[in-house]
Amino acid sequence: MLFAVLFTIAIIIGLARREQVKVVGLLSALASLALIVEAFNGINVTYSIFGLEFTFMTDTLSRFFCILVGISGLAVSIYTAEYMEPRHLNLAAYPAFILSMALIVLSRDFLGFIIFWELMTIASYVLIVTYYDSPETKRASLIYLVAMHAFNTAPLLLAIGAIYSNFGTLSFSALQGAYVPTWVLWAFLIGFMSKAGIFPIHFWLPEAHPVAPSNVSALLSGTMLKMAIYGMIRVVELFPGSEAIAKTMVVLAVLTIAVGAIMALVQKDIKRLMAYSSVDNMGYLFLALGAYIMLDGTLKKIAFLALLLHAFNHLVFKNLLFMLSGNVLHATGRKDLELRGLGKKMPFTAAMMVVGILSVSAVPPLNGFISKWLIYQATFLSKDPLLVGGGVVSLFASALTLAAYIKIYRIFRGEPNVEAHEAAPLMLAGEALLAVLCVAAGIFPGVIAGLADVDVGNPWLISLGGATFNALLFTGVLFSIIVAVAIALPTKKNLDAPWTTGEPAEKFEQKPEHMFTPVSRWGEKLSIIGGKIEDKLSAFERWYSSRDMGYLDEMVFMPVIRLMAGTSYVMRELSKNLNALLAVTFLALFTIILTMAVLVGVI
């Protein structure tokens, strides 16, 4: 495995010569390219280390995810060569992180899987604490490390231990079709959903992503989260009986979609907004996986194709978006949404940001649309009330996603309020590769579908002319997207610049409470209720913090308290800002979607 050799050399250089950022970055890019080539050609090797045998082999599933890791590693590593700052062990941890993910998907037994899984967790922790001198980083990294071992590694170890106890082997081929106790499937579900940031164990993700360097955030969100998807698919394919966990999986996925979309809408930090968007998109992936388990026939195949396509698409556009946020941070030293006018100084970044925003918002013909459209097909046409409800929520959440990302688009408009400069050529080169993929994968999704080896034909042909095509559903989805774009996109009604008496124009932006009075009245009521709930929770948190109850109690109860406090915060903020107003405005789309569902006959 040439790619493993190249990554190992990069790790050694990162340890011995910590200032060689470009060497490590470009060597990691070359290793990632080698990984793609070797995955296409097929890998089948066995190594014996300290008496333990490790087999690495590609089948259809592992080849697909190897290519995902390779594409991400190639683009992000080119970007990293110019972006990364050498601090403590991060330069060695970077290639180790990508290598561990490649070895996870190539491992043919649970022993290698869990060993490289832990290597991935440790390497990602080292990268998250790059700016370890920040209190925010220390807090976020501790939450990440504890959450990953308590809710992720521990359940996986219990499940794998039970499998070895019952069958005396951890080989995938030997375990194919084996019946395991139902609690083992639940343990896998908890472990993988925790790593994916699925509600309610999502709290670590919006804490860790904003404090990590932007290239690391790209790998965390775009690539590492897909390892949880790969692991869950592998378990579902190996062991019968996954129907027992499917409905719970769908319910949690739908809640995750709603929480992620709403929380992204109220963020004021670019990277935190993108982190909640990742939570949202992982909900889409687990919704598709739940549909795949619950359905049969053609819709089952479409759900599986939607799952793999959206895994690819999310990797591409989320890597792109996080790297572009790094451009902004690198150029301005800021990542808040009060920035303005960056498009004049950063035209290439602005252009690619538009591509990323349209992709993540599922606007055709970019890649985010086709995979979400297949999810809508699998759910709406299933006639299953739970899946149909999931489809309704997911379509509504796409509109909220567009509203959230329009806030990022606004930082490139208007007059500049900060000094900025365009990103370095290598940074732009890595991003351009992903921007091109966003367009190409949207127009030619059949190429990506061919890697997944799902026999249902070209995704566009399925959608527009196949047996599962429904004209009302397709029209309703497109109409919802058009309405969302029309509402969310800013307009130019003034031909002349407003007179601001010399003050910044932002101070004269129209307040939401003056735009729609009926909406603001409801917002004020929610604000009062939310404020009361938050006051009660804050009092309880102060009382709790004054008690010496130990870290275990805090780990169990504090996420619930934070969740409730966050919910009340959202309620209180509804009457105060444009983002909340957009959320309320998009409730009108919910009515449209329900009407459409009734017309189609799925409700």
N, C-alpha and C positions, 0 to 999 in steps of 0.2 A: 504494500500500500504506500505508494509514493507520497500521497498527500499527508499521511501520518509522519513520514520522515521529515518533510518540509516544515510541518507544524512544530515538530520536536526541535528542529534547528532554530526556528523562530523563538521558541521558549528559552532555549539555552542562550541565545543572543540577548533576549530580554532580561535574563538573570545576570549575565556577565557584563553587558554594555547597555546600561539603562538609558543612555542618551540616543541610541540608534532607533529612533521612532520610525523613520522612513524605511529603514531596512526591515524592521519587524512587520510594519504595515504591508509593504509590497511583497514580502515573503509569504505573509498570511494570505494575501490576494492570490499569489501563484499557487499556494497549497489548496485554496478553495477551488480554483480553476481545475487543478488536478483531481480534486474530489468529484467534480461534475463529470469529467471525462471518464474516470474509473467507474463511477456509478452507472454511466451509460453502457460501458463495456462489460460490467458485471464484476463483482468481487466475491471470492470464495477462498478464504485462508483460515488456518488454525495455528495458533501459537500456544506454546506451553511455557508458563511462567510460574516458578516456585511450585511446580507440581500441579498447577491449575491450568486447564485448557480453556482458551478463549477462541470461539469461532466467530468470524465476521463474514457475513454473506448478504448479498442483495436479493431480495424478492421484489415483487411489484411495489409493495408498500414502502419498504425501506429505500428502494431506489428513488421513489418519488420524494421522500423526505430528505434523502441525501442531496438531491438536486436543489431542494429548497435551502438547506444549510449552505451548500456551495454558492448559490446565487447571492444569498445574504452576505456570506463571508467575503465574496469577491468585491461587491459594491462597497460594503462598509469598511473593508480593509484598505481599499484605495483612498477612501475618505479619511480614514484613521491616520494614514501616512503623513497627512498635513495637519490634522486636527489634534491628535492626542498629545497630552503633556506627560512626560515621564515622571512618575511619582511612585515611590516604594516598589511594590511588586506588580503594578498594573500592566507593565509592558510584557511581562512573562505570562500573566494571567489571561491576557487578551487572546493569544493563539491557543492557550490551553482551554479556554472557554469554547471556542469554535470546534476544536478537536474533540472535546468531550461530547458535544452534541452529535457530531458525525459518528462517533463510536457507539453512542446510545442506539441510534437507528440501525446500525450494522450488527449489533450484538445478536446472537442467535440463542441466548439463554438469559434467564433472569439474573444470574450471578454477574455477568458482564454488564447487564443493563443497570443494576443498582449501584455497582462500583463507579461506572462512568456518570451515572445520575448524580451521585454525591460529589464527584469531581466537578461537574457542571455547577452545582450549588455553591461549592467553596470558591471556585474561580469567579463566579458572578458576584459573590460577596466581596471578594478582593477588589473587583472593578467598581462596585457600588461605593466602597469606602475610599475611592481615589482622593477625594477632598476631605480627608478624615479630620482635619482641624476645624471643620464646621460642626456646631452642635446639632444642627438639623440632620447632617449626614450621619452622625453617631447614632441619633435616635432612630432614623429610618433603617440603617443597616442592622441595628439590634432587632428591630421588629421583623425585618426580613429573615435574619438568621434563625431566630426562635420560631417564627411562624412556619418556615420551611421544614424545620426538623420536627416540630410538634404536630403539624397538620399534613405534612407531605411525606417526609422520609419515614416517620414512625409507622403510619398506616401501610405504606408500601412494604416495609420490612416485615410487619405482621402477616400480611397477605402472602409474601414470598416464603416466609418461614413455614406457614401452614401448608403451602403447596409442596414444599420439600418434605415436610413431615408426612404428608399423605401419599406422595407418589415416589419419593426418593430420587427425583430428578428435577432439574430446572430448565431442561432443554425445550425449546419451543416445539420442535418436531415431535418429541416424545409426549408432550402435553396436549397436542392438538386434539380437540374434541373431548378432553377430560372434563368430568363433572366435579366442580369444586363447591364447597359449602357456600351458601348465599352470602354469608357475612364476609367472605373473601372478596366477592365482587363489590360489596359496599365499601370495604377497606380500599380497594383500588379506586373506586369512584371518589372517595374523600381525598385520597392522596393526589390524584391527577387534577381534580377540580381545584384543589388548593393551589397547586402550582400554576394553574391557568388563571387564577384570580376570579373564580366564580363565587358569586354571592352565597353565603355571608362571609366567606374567607377570602375576600377581595381587598381587605383593608391595607395589606402590605404593599400592594402594587402602586397605588397613587402616592405612597410615601417614598418608595425606592426609586421610581423612575425619575422624578424631578431632581434628585440630588446626584444622580449618576451623570458622568459625561454623556454628551448627546450620542456619540457613536455607540456607547455601551447601552444607552436607553433603546437605541434602534435594535440591537441584538436581543436585549431582554424582551422587548415587546414583540418584535417581528418574528424572532426565531425561537427563543427559549420557551415561550408559551406554547409553541407548536409541538414541543416535545411531550407536553401533557396530552395533546390531541393524539399524537402518534401512540403513546402508551395506552390510552384508553381504547383506541381502535384495535391495537394488538390484543388486548385482553378480550374485547368483544369477539374478535375473530378466533381466538384460541378456545375460549370456554363457553359452552352453551349456557343458557339461562339468564342472559343479560336482560331479558324482558322484565325481570324482577326489579331492575333499577331504572328502567327507561323512563317511566312517568315522572319519577322524582327528578331525574336528569333534566327533563323538559321543563318542569315547573321552575327549578333553580335557574335554568338557562333563560327563561322568560323574565324572571325577576332580575337577573343580571343585566339583560338587555335594557330594561326599564331604568334600573338604578344607574347604570353606566351612562346612558344617554342624558338623563336628567342632570346628573352630577357634572358631566362634561359641560353642560350648558351654563352652569353658574360659576365656573372657574375663572380666575383672573390671571393665572399663570399658564403660559403656553404649554409647557411640558406636562403640567398637571392635567390640563384639559386633554392632551393626547393620551395620558395614562388612563383616564376614565374612559376615553374612547376605545382603548384596548380592552378594558373590562367589557364594554358593550359588545365588541366584535367577538370576544371569546364566548359570549352568550349565544351569538349566531351560530358559532361552530358546534357548540354542544346541543343547540336546538336541532341542527341538521343531523348530528349523530343520534340523538334520541329518535328523530323521525326515521332514520335508517333502521334502527332496531325495531321500531313499532310497525313499520309498513312492510308490504311485500309487493312483488311484481315490478312493473316499470317505475312506480313512484319510489320504491326502495332504491333502485339503481340511481334515480335522479337525486335522491337525498344524499347518497354516497358521493356522487359526482359533485354536488353542491358543496359538500363538506371539504373535499380535497381542493376544489377550485377556490373556495373562499380562504382556505389555509394558505394557498399560494398568493392569492390577491392581497390578503391582509398583510402577509409578510412583505410584499413589494411596496404597497403604498404606506405602510406604517414605518418601515425602514426609511423611506424617502422623507416622510414628514418629520420624523425625529432628527434626521440629519439636517434638514432645512432649518429646524429650530436651533440646531447647533450653529448654523450660519449666522442667525440673528444674534444669538448669545455671544458668539465670537466677535461679531462686528460692533455690537453696542454695549456689551457687558450687562444686558438686561434681557429678561424673558417674560415681562409683563405685557398685558394687552393694552396699555396706555400708549404704546409706541405708535407713531404715525409717519407716513411719508417715506417708508423704506424702499418703495418701488423705484424711486428716482435714483437711489444710490446702489440698489441691489436688483437690477432688472432680471438677471438670470434666476436668482433665488425666487423672485416674485412670480416669474412665469412657471417655474416648476412647482411652486406652492399651489398655484391654481390647478395644475394637473393633479396634485396630491389631494386637494380638497374635493375636487369633483369625483375622484376615485373613491375616497372614503365615504362620500355622501351617496354613492351608487347612482351617479348621473351617467346615462348612456352617452356615447358608446365605450366609456372607460371601463377598466376591468372590474371595479367594484359592483357594477350593475348586474352583470351576467350571473355571478355566483349568488347574489342576493335574490335575483329573479328565480333561479332554480330552487332556492329555499322557499320562496313564496309559493311556487308550484307544488312542491312536496307537501307543504303544510295546508294551504287553502284547498287543494284538490283531494286531500286525504279523507275529508268528511268526518275526521275525528275531532270532536269539540276542543280537546286540549291542544292539538296541533294547530287547528284553525285559529284558536285564541293566540297561540304563539306567533302565527303569521301576521295577525292583526297588530300585535304589539311591535313586532319587528319592522313592519312597514311604517308604522307611526314613528318608531325610533330613528329610522333613516331620515325622516324630515327634521327631527330634533338634531341629528348629527350635522346636517347641513347648516342649521341655525347656529350651532356651536362653532363650527369652523369658519363661518363668515366673520366671526370676531377676529380670527387670525388674519383673514383676508384684509380686514380694515387697517391693519398696521402698515400695509404697503400703500395705502391711499392717502390723499391729502398732502399737506405741507409737512416737511420733515421737522420733527421736534427733538432730534438727537443726531449726533454725528455717526456715520456708518460708512462701510465700504463693502464691496463685493467679496465673496469668499474666494479662497485660493483655487487655482486650476484643478488640483487633484481632488479637492472637496467637491467641486462642481462636476468633475468627471464621474465620480462614484454616484452622485445623485442623478446625473443625466442618464446613466445606464438604467436606473430604476424608473425614471420618468418615461423612458422609451418603452419599458416593459409594461407600465400602466396602460399605455395606449395600445401596444401590440397585443397584449393578453386580452384586452377588451374587444378588439376587432377580430382576433383569431383565437378564441378560447379553445377551439378544437385541438390546437397543438398541445396545450396544457392538459386537456382531457385525455389525449393520447398517452401521456406519461402515466396517467392514473389507471389506464387499461380497463375502463368501465364501458361495457358494450351497449351504449345507447345512442351513438351517433354524435354529430356535431351539436354542441349546446345551443347555438342559435337556431339550427334547423329543428331541434326538439321544441324549442320555445315557440317558434313562429309557424310550424307546420306539422308538428308531430301529433301523435294520438292524445297527448296530454295537454295540448294547447287549448286555452280557453280565451276567447276574444274579449269577454267582459273583464276577466281578471287582468289581462295584459293592458287593456285600455285604462282600467282603474289604477293600476300601478303607475303607468306613464302620466296619467292625469294628476295623481298625488305628487309625483316628482315635479311636474311643471308648476303646480300651485306652490309647492315648497320653495322652488327656485324664485318664483315671482314674489313671494312674501319676504324671503330671506335676503335676496340680493339688494344692495343699496342702489338707489336711483339718483340720477342727476337732474333735479328739477330747476335748480338755480343756474342761470347762465353767467351771473356775476358773483364774485366772491362777496360774502357778507361783511358788513362793516362791524368790526369787533372792538372798536376804540383802542386798538393796539394790543388787546389781550389775546391769548391763545384761543383759536377757534373752538377747541374741545370744550371750553367752559360754556359755550353757547349751544351745545348740542341739546336737542329737544329731549326733555325728560319723559320717561314712559308714562308717568302718571297724568301727563297733559295730552297724551296721544289718544288714548281710549278711556274715557272716564268710567264707563261701566266695568271694564276690566280692572281698573285701578281700585275701584270700590271693593271688588272681591279680593283683590290683592291686599288691601288694608285689613280686611277681616282675617285673612290667612296670616298676615303679619302679627296681629295681636295674639292669635292662637299659638303660632310658632314661637313667639317671644315668651309666652307663659310656660310652654313646654320646655324651652331651653333654659329658662330660669330655674325650674324645678330640677332638671337634670344637672345643671351646674352646681346647685346646692348639694345634690346627692354625690356628685363627683368630688366636691371639696370635702364632704364628710368621709367619703371612702378613702381619699388620699391621706386624710389625717390618721387613718388606722394602719397599723403595721400588720398587714394580712399576707405579705409575701408576694413574690412575683407570679406564682402559679395562679392565684386568685385574680390578679390583675390581668393575666393573659386570657383568662376565661371570660371575665365580666366586662373589661374595658372596651373590647370591640363592639359589644352590644350597646354600651352606653354611647360610644362614639357614633354608632349607626343611628341611634335615636336622636342624638343631638344634631347630627348632620341633617336628618329629615326635618327636624323643626327649624333648622337654619334655612333650608330651602323654602319652607313655608313662609318664614319671616321675610325672606328676601324677594318674594314674588312681586311685591309692590314697589320695589326700589330701583330696579335696573332694566335696561332694554333686553337683556338676555332672558330674564324671567318673563318679560312681556311676550317675547317670541314663543316661549314654551306654551303660554296660555293661548296665544294666537293659533298655534299648531293644533290645539285641541279641536279646532274646526275640521282638521284633516281626519281626526279620529271618526267623526260622523260620516265623512265621505267613505272611509275605508269600511265601516260597518255596513253602510248602504250597498257598497260594492259586493261585500261578502254575501249579503242577503240576495242580491240579484244573481250572483253566481250559483247560489243554492247550497252553500256550505254552512250557513247558519239558519 
